[in-house]
Amino acid sequence: MPGNPYLNVLVTVFLTVIFIITSSYGLGFLARFIVKLRGAPRSYQEDTFAGYLFAAPWIVGFAIFVIIPLFFSLYWSFTDYRVTSRDPANWVGIENYYNILFKDAGFRASIVNTLYLTVIGLPLQMGVALFLAVMLNQKMRGERIFRMAFYLPVILGFNTAVLLCWRLMLNTGTGIINQIIRALSSSFPPFGYVTRALIFVQEIITSFFLGINTGKFNLMIKVLEAGFPVENRVPLWVQSPLWTKMSVILLMIWGCGTMMLIFLAGLNNIPRELHEAAEVDGASAWQRFWKVSFPLLSPYIFYNLIVGLISSLQIFEPIFVLYRDNQPIVSSTISMVYYLWQKSFSHFEIGYGSAISWVILVIIFIVTVVQFRVQDRWVTYEIY
C-alpha cells in the first residue's frame, strides 16, 4: 500500500468496489449454474442470475459482517482469547459460561439492572406512548405538528450529541429539569408534595434493587429511616446511584415516538361503529376506551411489548454516554450489553465477552419465545 493516507483511502475504495462487483457476478453465476443443473429453462436461469446479481451486495455483506463473525464469536466463547495477549487462544470448554452464570457477580448485577429497566421502564414507556397516541387521535388543530414533535426524538436517536445535552439537562444543580421542578413546587405546593412522594417511592424501589445486587439492604433501610423527603428536594439524576437507572428510563420514555405511531395506527383501525354503539348504550369516554379500544389494541400492544423487551434488554448508548466516566456510580446502572462491551473492548477479554454475548442472545430468545407462547391468552385478532 502507498504511504500517502489519502491514496490509501482511494485504493481501499477501489478494491472494495472491485470486490463487490466480482462477488456479485460470482454469486449470480453460481446461482445460475445450480438451477441449470436442475434442468431449469433458459429464461429461468437468466432471471435467477439477475436476481442474485442485484441481491449479492447485501448477501455478501451479511455473510462477511454477520455470519462469519457469528461463528468466530461462538468459537472464541470456548477459549480464553485476549486481544492484548501474544499467546494463542486456549480451548477452555464451558469454563467461560460456568463463570458467567455461577461466579461472575458483575454479570449478575448487570442482569438485575437490566431487569429494573425492563420491568419498570418498559411499562412506563408503553404507557406514555399509549397516552400520547390517544391524545393525538383526537381531532384538533395542529395535530400533525404535535405528531411530528413527539416523533422527533426517534429521528434524533440516542446519538452522542443528544445524550450530552440530556446530561446537562439532568444536572442536579443547574439542569433545566430540576429547575422546572423547583419552580413548579414553589408556585404550586401540591405539585411539590406529589414530587416528594414520587421521589420517596422511587428511592425505596431502587435501593431494593441495589440490595439485590449486593445481597445487603442497608441502603433501603437508610432510605426508610430518612422518611419523607424534605421540602424542595429534587431528583439526583446523574449524581446518585438511587437515580441513575431512572434517568435512563427517562430517556427511554423520551424516545417512545415509534410506539406512539404504532398505537396511533391501531386506534385508527378500530371501526368507528363500535364506539358509536357503545356511546348509544351510555358508555362514558373512559368505558369506551377501556372496554372497546384497549382490547382491540392488544395486537399492537403485543408488538410494542416484543420490540420494547428486545430493545430494553440491549440498551447501551445512554449508559455509555451518561456514566462511562462517572466511575463511582457506573456500577449501579451497568446493563448486560454495557458489561459485554466492558469485558470485550475495555478489558480486551474477547473470549469471555463472546460467551456473554451468547448468554444474552439465549436470554432474549427465551423471553421472546415465552411472550409468543402466552399471547393467545390476551391478544385478539378476530376483529381484523
C-alpha positions in Angstrom: 0.0 0.0 0.0 1.3 3.6 -0.8 2.4 5.7 2.1 0.1 8.6 1.4 -3.1 8.2 3.6 -5.4 9.8 1.1 -4.1 7.5 -1.7 -4.6 4.6 0.7 -8.3 5.5 1.1 -8.7 5.7 -2.7 -7.0 2.4 -3.2 -9.2 0.8 -0.5 -12.4 2.2 -2.0 -11.3 1.0 -5.5 -10.6 -2.5 -4.2 -13.9 -2.6 -2.3 -15.8 -1.7 -5.4 -13.9 -4.4 -7.4 -14.7 -6.9 -4.7 -18.4 -6.1 -4.7 -18.7 -6.4 -8.5 -16.7 -9.6 -8.6 -18.6 -11.3 -5.7 -21.9 -10.2 -7.2 -21.2 -11.7 -10.6 -19.7 -14.8 -8.9 -22.8 -15.3 -6.8 -25.0 -14.7 -9.9 -23.1 -17.3 -12.0 -23.2 -19.8 -9.1 -26.9 -19.5 -8.7 -27.5 -19.8 -12.5 -25.2 -22.9 -12.6 -27.2 -24.6 -9.8 -30.6 -24.0 -11.4 -29.1 -25.2 -14.8 -28.0 -28.4 -13.2 -31.7 -28.9 -12.0 -32.8 -28.6 -15.7 -34.5 -25.2 -15.4 -35.3 -23.4 -18.7 -33.0 -20.7 -20.1 -35.4 -17.8 -19.1 -35.5 -19.0 -15.5 -31.7 -19.3 -15.5 -31.4 -15.6 -16.6 -33.9 -14.5 -14.0 -32.0 -16.3 -11.3 -28.8 -14.7 -12.4 -30.3 -11.2 -12.4 -31.9 -11.7 -9.0 -28.8 -12.9 -7.3 -26.6 -10.3 -9.1 -28.6 -7.4 -7.6 -29.1 -9.1 -4.2 -25.5 -10.2 -3.9 -24.1 -6.9 -2.2 -26.5 -7.4 0.7 -25.9 -11.2 0.8 -22.1 -10.9 0.7 -22.2 -8.1 3.3 -24.4 -10.1 5.6 -22.1 -13.1 5.3 -18.9 -11.1 6.0 -20.2 -8.9 8.8 -22.8 -11.2 10.5 -22.4 -14.9 9.6 -18.6 -15.2 9.8 -18.3 -13.1 13.0 -21.1 -15.1 14.5 -19.2 -18.4 14.1 -15.9 -16.8 15.3 -17.7 -15.5 18.3 -19.1 -18.9 19.1 -15.7 -20.5 18.8 -14.0 -17.8 20.9 -16.6 -18.1 23.6 -15.0 -21.5 24.4 -11.5 -20.0 24.6 -9.5 -17.6 26.7 -8.7 -15.4 23.8 -7.4 -11.9 24.7 -6.5 -9.3 22.1 -3.6 -8.0 24.1 -2.0 -11.4 24.8 0.7 -12.7 22.4 -0.1 -16.3 23.4 -2.5 -18.2 21.2 -6.1 -18.7 22.4 -6.5 -21.8 24.5 -9.6 -24.0 24.4 -11.3 -23.8 27.9 -14.6 -25.6 27.1 -17.6 -24.3 29.0 -15.5 -22.6 31.7 -16.5 -19.1 30.5 -20.2 -19.9 30.6 -19.8 -21.5 34.0 -18.1 -18.4 35.4 -20.7 -16.1 33.9 -23.7 -18.0 35.2 -22.4 -19.0 38.7 -19.4 -16.9 39.7 -19.5 -13.5 38.0 -21.1 -11.0 40.4 -20.7 -8.2 37.8 -22.8 -10.1 35.3 -25.5 -10.8 37.9 -25.6 -7.1 38.8 -26.0 -6.2 35.1 -28.9 -8.7 34.9 -30.6 -7.0 37.9 -30.0 -3.5 36.4 -31.4 -4.6 33.0 -34.4 -6.3 34.8 -35.1 -2.9 36.5 -35.1 -1.1 33.2 -37.3 -3.7 31.6 -39.8 -4.2 34.5 -40.2 -0.6 35.4 -39.0 1.3 32.3 -40.8 -0.6 29.6 -44.3 -0.3 31.1 -43.8 3.4 31.7 -42.5 3.9 28.1 -45.5 2.0 26.7 -48.0 3.8 28.9 -46.7 7.2 27.9 -46.8 6.2 24.2 -50.4 5.0 24.5 -51.4 8.1 26.3 -49.9 10.3 23.6 -51.5 8.2 20.9 -54.9 8.6 22.5 -54.5 12.3 22.8 -53.2 12.7 19.2 -56.1 10.6 17.9 -58.5 13.4 18.9 -59.4 15.7 16.2 -57.8 19.1 17.0 -55.9 21.9 15.3 -52.2 21.3 14.7 -52.4 17.6 15.3 -49.7 17.0 12.6 -47.3 19.4 14.3 -47.8 17.6 17.6 -47.3 14.2 15.9 -44.0 15.4 14.4 -42.9 16.9 17.7 -43.4 13.7 19.6 -41.8 11.6 16.9 -38.8 13.9 16.5 -36.8 12.2 19.3 -36.9 9.0 17.3 -35.2 10.7 14.4 -32.6 12.3 16.7 -32.0 8.9 18.3 -29.5 8.2 21.1 -26.5 9.9 19.4 -23.7 11.3 21.5 -24.6 15.0 21.0 -28.2 14.4 22.1 -27.2 12.4 25.1 -24.7 15.0 26.2 -27.5 17.6 26.1 -29.5 15.3 28.3 -26.6 15.0 30.6 -26.6 18.8 31.0 -30.3 18.9 31.5 -30.2 16.2 34.2 -27.6 18.0 36.3 -29.0 18.3 39.8 -28.0 21.9 40.5 -28.1 23.7 37.1 -30.1 21.3 34.9 -33.3 22.6 33.4 -35.4 19.6 34.5 -34.7 20.2 38.2 -35.1 24.0 37.7 -38.6 23.4 36.4 -39.4 21.0 39.2 -38.2 23.6 41.8 -40.2 26.4 40.1 -43.4 24.3 40.0 -43.0 23.1 43.6 -42.6 26.7 44.8 -45.6 28.1 42.9 -47.9 25.2 43.3 -47.4 23.4 46.6 -49.5 20.2 45.8 -47.0 19.5 42.9 -44.2 19.7 45.5 -45.9 17.1 47.7 -46.5 14.7 44.7 -42.9 15.1 43.6 -41.5 14.3 47.1 -43.8 11.3 47.3 -42.6 10.0 43.9 -39.0 10.6 45.0 -39.6 8.6 48.2 -41.2 5.6 46.4 -38.6 5.6 43.6 -35.7 5.6 46.0 -37.2 2.7 48.0 -37.7 0.6 44.9 -34.2 1.4 43.5 -32.5 0.8 46.9 -34.3 -2.6 46.9 -32.8 -3.5 43.5 -29.4 -2.3 44.6 -29.7 -4.5 47.6 -30.4 -7.5 45.3 -27.1 -6.7 43.6 -25.0 -6.6 46.7 -27.0 -9.0 48.9 -27.3 -6.3 51.6 -30.3 -4.0 52.1 -28.7 -1.4 54.3 -29.3 1.4 51.8 -33.0 0.6 51.7 -33.2 0.7 55.4 -31.5 4.1 55.4 -33.9 5.4 52.9 -36.8 4.2 55.0 -35.3 5.7 58.2 -34.8 9.0 56.5 -38.5 9.2 55.8 -40.4 11.6 53.6 -38.1 13.9 51.6 -37.6 17.4 52.9 -39.2 20.4 51.1 -37.6 21.5 47.8 -36.0 18.0 47.4 -35.3 17.2 43.7 -34.1 14.0 41.9 -30.4 13.4 41.8 -30.5 12.2 38.3 -26.8 11.6 37.4 -25.3 12.1 40.9 -26.7 9.3 42.9 -26.9 5.5 42.4 -30.5 5.8 43.5 -31.4 7.8 40.4 -29.1 6.5 37.6 -31.4 3.9 36.3 -34.4 6.2 36.5 -32.5 8.8 34.3 -32.0 6.0 31.7 -35.8 5.2 31.9 -36.5 8.9 31.4 -34.5 8.7 28.1 -36.4 5.5 27.1 -39.7 7.4 27.7 -38.4 10.4 25.6 -37.8 8.0 22.7 -41.3 6.4 22.7 -42.3 8.0 19.4 -42.2 4.8 17.4 -44.5 3.0 19.9 -46.8 6.1 19.8 -47.2 5.8 16.0 -48.0 2.1 16.1 -50.6 2.7 18.8 -52.0 5.6 16.7 -52.3 3.3 13.7 -54.1 0.8 15.8 -56.6 3.4 17.1 -57.3 4.5 13.6 -58.0 0.9 12.5 -60.8 0.4 15.2 -64.2 0.6 13.5 -66.0 3.8 14.4 -69.3 1.9 14.6 -68.2 0.1 17.8 -67.6 3.4 19.6 -70.9 4.8 18.3 -72.8 1.7 19.5 -71.1 2.0 22.9 -72.0 5.7 23.1 -75.6 4.9 22.3 -75.6 2.4 25.2 -74.5 5.2 27.5 -70.8 4.3 27.9 -68.5 7.1 29.1 -65.3 8.1 27.3 -63.2 6.1 29.7 -65.5 3.0 29.4 -65.3 3.2 25.5 -61.5 3.3 25.7 -61.2 0.5 28.4 -63.9 -1.8 27.1 -63.6 -1.2 23.3 -60.3 0.4 22.3 -57.9 -1.3 24.7 -58.9 -4.9 23.9 -58.7 -4.3 20.2 -55.3 -2.7 20.6 -53.9 -5.9 22.0 -52.0 -6.9 18.7 -50.3 -3.5 18.7 -49.5 -3.8 22.5 -48.0 -7.2 21.8 -45.8 -5.9 19.0 -44.6 -3.0 21.1 -44.0 -5.3 24.0 -41.8 -7.7 22.0 -39.8 -4.9 20.3 -39.6 -3.0 23.6 -38.4 -6.0 25.5 -35.6 -6.7 23.0 -34.6 -3.1 22.9 -34.5 -2.7 26.7 -32.5 -6.0 27.1 -29.9 -4.5 24.7 -29.8 -0.9 26.0 -26.3 0.5 25.8 -25.8 4.1 24.4 -27.5 6.1 27.2 -25.5 4.3 29.9 -22.2 4.6 27.9 -22.5 8.3 27.4 -24.0 9.4 30.7 -22.0 7.2 33.1 -18.9 5.9 31.4 -16.6 8.5 33.1 -18.6 8.5 36.3 -16.8 5.6 37.9 -18.3 5.8 41.5 -21.8 5.2 40.3 -21.5 3.5 37.0 -21.8 0.1 38.6 -25.4 1.0 39.7 -26.5 1.2 36.1 -24.4 -1.3 34.1 -26.7 -3.2 31.7 -25.9 -6.6 30.2 -24.7 -5.1 26.9 -22.6 -2.5 28.6 -21.0 -5.3 30.6 -20.4 -7.1 27.4 -18.7 -4.0 25.9 -16.7 -3.6 29.1 -15.3 -7.1 29.0 -14.7 -7.2 25.3 -13.4 -3.7 24.4 -12.2 -2.3 27.7 -10.7 -5.3 29.3 -10.0 -7.0 25.9 -11.3 -10.4 27.1 -12.7 -11.4 23.7 -13.4 -15.0 24.7 -15.2 -14.1 27.9 -17.1 -11.3 26.1 -18.2 -13.7 23.3 -19.6 -16.0 25.9 -21.5 -13.1 27.5 -23.0 -12.2 24.1 -24.3 -15.8 23.6 -25.8 -15.8 27.1 -27.6 -12.5 26.2 -28.8 -14.0 23.0 -30.2 -17.0 24.8 -32.0 -14.8 27.4 -33.6 -12.6 24.6 -34.6 -15.8 22.7 -36.2 -17.3 25.8 -38.1 -14.1 26.7 -39.4 -13.7 23.2 -40.5 -17.3 22.9 -42.4 -17.1 26.2 -44.2 -14.0 25.0 -45.3 -15.7 21.8 -46.4 -18.8 23.8 -48.7 -16.7 26.1 -50.0 -14.3 23.5 -53.1 -16.5 22.9 -54.3 -15.7 26.4 -54.7 -12.0 25.9 -54.1 -11.0 22.3 -57.1 -11.0 20.0 -57.1 -10.8 16.2 -60.7 -11.6 15.4 -61.9 -8.0 14.6 -59.1 -7.7 12.0 
